[in-house]
Amino acid sequence: MKALLATVISLGLTTVVIGNAYYQKKQFYPSIVYLTNSNPSMAVMYLQAFILVLLVGKLLRKIFFGQLRPAEFEHLIERSWYAITETCLAFTVFRDDFNPKFIALFTLLLFLKAFHWLAEDRVDYMERSPVIGLLFHVRILTLLMLLAHADFYFIHHAYQFTAVKGPSVQLVFGFEYSILIIMIVNILIKVS
């Protein structure tokens, strides 16, 4: 119910902001320029993007995990606070690189980390469960394959960016995704 309310409010705000920009500027390009130069408008757009990420996360969670156990949810919240704090401290070295792309990549990193943690918790639960069905193995192996693919892509992106432009915040992202790849290998060893 909370997600539905947040989605409706966010969608309403986004509609009002875009409608106002188009009403004031009467053309597409000036409206977009107005939206990107207005801090309140960008805040609403960021809110809409954040809500969209949460909805996609809920959908993927339902597909790959079904219902989360209370322990899994608690671990997710606990790890999230540490990850946000730890990652923000690492990013202070590159404070000149903060921009919308950085915010998007940071959000995506936390999103993918959450699924890595959930996969690890679910496999730990599997080790203690007497009966594991085929659906569990299909779900977890598909998820691990998708996560590994995403991790390799972002490691490659960070490497290419760093090789071309020199040290930047992409270096931290590359190391974070390298840690996640090692986590996937560890999970795969537990599954097999």
C-alpha positions as semicolon CSV with decimal commas, in nm:
position;residue;x (nm);y (nm);z (nm)
1;M;0,000;0,000;0,000
2;K;0,286;0,238;0,083
3;A;0,453;0,164;-0,251
4;L;0,130;0,236;-0,438
5;L;0,081;0,565;-0,255
6;A;0,443;0,670;-0,317
7;T;0,410;0,577;-0,684
8;V;0,088;0,776;-0,729
9;I;0,229;1,083;-0,552
10;S;0,555;1,064;-0,747
11;L;0,374;1,020;-1,078
12;G;0,142;1,310;-0,995
13;L;0,434;1,539;-0,908
14;T;0,620;1,440;-1,224
15;T;0,313;1,505;-1,438
16;V;0,264;1,848;-1,279
17;V;0,630;1,943;-1,324
18;I;0,645;1,832;-1,688
19;G;0,307;1,991;-1,762
20;N;0,418;2,318;-1,604
21;A;0,741;2,322;-1,805
22;Y;0,556;2,258;-2,130
23;Y;0,289;2,516;-2,040
24;Q;0,555;2,782;-1,978
25;K;0,781;2,707;-2,276
26;K;0,530;2,572;-2,535
27;Q;0,795;2,362;-2,714
28;F;0,977;2,040;-2,640
29;Y;1,342;2,150;-2,635
30;P;1,295;2,467;-2,424
31;S;1,082;2,261;-2,185
32;I;1,361;2,006;-2,141
33;V;1,618;2,282;-2,087
34;Y;1,389;2,438;-1,828
35;L;1,346;2,104;-1,650
36;T;1,718;2,030;-1,637
37;N;1,808;2,378;-1,513
38;S;1,543;2,387;-1,240
39;N;1,659;2,227;-0,916
40;P;1,306;2,155;-0,785
41;S;1,214;1,995;-1,118
42;M;1,525;1,778;-1,112
43;A;1,447;1,678;-0,752
44;V;1,105;1,556;-0,866
45;M;1,266;1,367;-1,157
46;Y;1,515;1,204;-0,920
47;L;1,229;1,107;-0,691
48;Q;1,045;0,951;-0,986
49;A;1,358;0,760;-1,089
50;F;1,411;0,639;-0,732
51;I;1,050;0,517;-0,709
52;L;1,093;0,341;-1,044
53;V;1,408;0,166;-0,914
54;L;1,219;0,055;-0,602
55;L;0,932;-0,084;-0,811
56;V;1,171;-0,273;-1,040
57;G;1,347;-0,405;-0,730
58;K;1,018;-0,529;-0,585
59;L;0,931;-0,699;-0,913
60;L;1,271;-0,868;-0,940
61;R;1,254;-0,970;-0,575
62;K;0,917;-1,139;-0,637
63;I;1,054;-1,316;-0,946
64;F;1,379;-1,442;-0,794
65;F;1,298;-1,480;-0,425
66;G;0,922;-1,486;-0,380
67;Q;0,847;-1,383;-0,024
68;L;1,144;-1,269;0,185
69;R;1,188;-1,422;0,527
70;P;1,208;-1,171;0,818
71;A;1,575;-1,260;0,877
72;E;1,660;-1,183;0,513
73;F;1,482;-0,848;0,529
74;E;1,659;-0,762;0,855
75;H;2,001;-0,853;0,709
76;L;1,924;-0,642;0,403
77;I;1,844;-0,332;0,610
78;E;2,143;-0,389;0,839
79;R;2,389;-0,431;0,552
80;S;2,244;-0,135;0,363
81;W;2,334;0,112;0,637
82;Y;2,691;-0,012;0,651
83;A;2,725;-0,020;0,272
84;I;2,594;0,334;0,227
85;T;2,825;0,472;0,496
86;E;3,128;0,277;0,377
87;T;3,076;0,364;0,011
88;C;3,014;0,732;0,082
89;L;3,341;0,745;0,277
90;A;3,523;0,589;-0,018
91;F;3,366;0,841;-0,256
92;T;3,488;1,143;-0,057
93;V;3,823;1,108;-0,230
94;F;3,650;1,185;-0,562
95;R;3,410;1,458;-0,444
96;D;3,467;1,659;-0,764
97;D;3,301;1,382;-0,968
98;F;2,953;1,416;-0,813
99;N;2,697;1,457;-1,092
100;P;2,369;1,292;-1,203
101;K;2,560;1,003;-1,364
102;F;2,740;0,938;-1,035
103;I;2,409;0,934;-0,846
104;A;2,263;0,689;-1,098
105;L;2,567;0,460;-1,077
106;F;2,568;0,477;-0,696
107;T;2,198;0,386;-0,684
108;L;2,257;0,100;-0,926
109;L;2,550;-0,026;-0,717
110;L;2,336;-0,035;-0,402
111;F;2,054;-0,201;-0,598
112;L;2,284;-0,477;-0,725
113;K;2,450;-0,518;-0,384
114;A;2,108;-0,580;-0,230
115;F;2,042;-0,865;-0,472
116;H;2,387;-1,013;-0,404
117;W;2,314;-1,008;-0,031
118;L;1,970;-1,161;-0,077
119;A;2,116;-1,437;-0,295
120;E;2,379;-1,509;-0,031
121;D;2,118;-1,523;0,247
122;R;1,890;-1,746;0,040
123;V;2,173;-1,990;-0,034
124;D;2,266;-1,995;0,335
125;Y;1,903;-2,080;0,409
126;M;1,918;-2,351;0,142
127;E;2,210;-2,516;0,324
128;R;1,990;-2,556;0,633
129;S;1,673;-2,665;0,450
130;P;1,600;-3,035;0,413
131;V;1,403;-3,010;0,086
132;I;1,504;-2,782;-0,200
133;G;1,304;-2,785;-0,522
134;L;1,412;-2,738;-0,880
135;L;1,251;-2,392;-0,892
136;F;1,490;-2,271;-0,622
137;H;1,793;-2,380;-0,823
138;V;1,659;-2,227;-1,146
139;R;1,583;-1,897;-0,972
140;I;1,914;-1,869;-0,788
141;L;2,133;-1,976;-1,080
142;T;1,951;-1,739;-1,318
143;L;1,991;-1,455;-1,070
144;L;2,360;-1,531;-1,017
145;M;2,418;-1,542;-1,393
146;L;2,247;-1,203;-1,440
147;L;2,434;-1,048;-1,148
148;A;2,769;-1,181;-1,271
149;H;2,700;-1,043;-1,617
150;A;2,615;-0,700;-1,472
151;D;2,924;-0,708;-1,248
152;F;3,155;-0,793;-1,538
153;Y;2,998;-0,519;-1,749
154;F;3,053;-0,255;-1,481
155;I;3,408;-0,375;-1,410
156;H;3,483;-0,344;-1,781
157;H;3,319;0,000;-1,793
158;A;3,523;0,119;-1,493
159;Y;3,844;-0,017;-1,646
160;Q;3,782;0,149;-1,984
161;F;3,687;0,481;-1,823
162;T;3,992;0,478;-1,595
163;A;4,226;0,377;-1,880
164;V;4,103;0,666;-2,096
165;K;4,046;0,945;-1,842
166;G;4,269;0,847;-1,551
167;P;4,178;0,792;-1,187
168;S;3,821;0,888;-1,104
169;V;3,523;0,767;-0,907
170;Q;3,498;0,480;-1,157
171;L;3,796;0,325;-0,980
172;V;3,586;0,282;-0,664
173;F;3,296;0,141;-0,865
174;G;3,530;-0,106;-1,033
175;F;3,661;-0,233;-0,699
176;E;3,308;-0,257;-0,556
177;Y;3,193;-0,468;-0,851
178;S;3,508;-0,682;-0,822
179;I;3,413;-0,760;-0,463
180;L;3,063;-0,851;-0,581
181;I;3,204;-1,091;-0,843
182;I;3,403;-1,265;-0,570
183;M;3,083;-1,289;-0,367
184;I;2,910;-1,458;-0,663
185;V;3,192;-1,713;-0,693
186;N;3,156;-1,785;-0,322
187;I;2,779;-1,832;-0,359
188;L;2,825;-2,060;-0,660
189;I;3,065;-2,277;-0,460
190;K;2,801;-2,309;-0,187
191;V;2,527;-2,397;-0,438
192;S;2,727;-2,670;-0,612
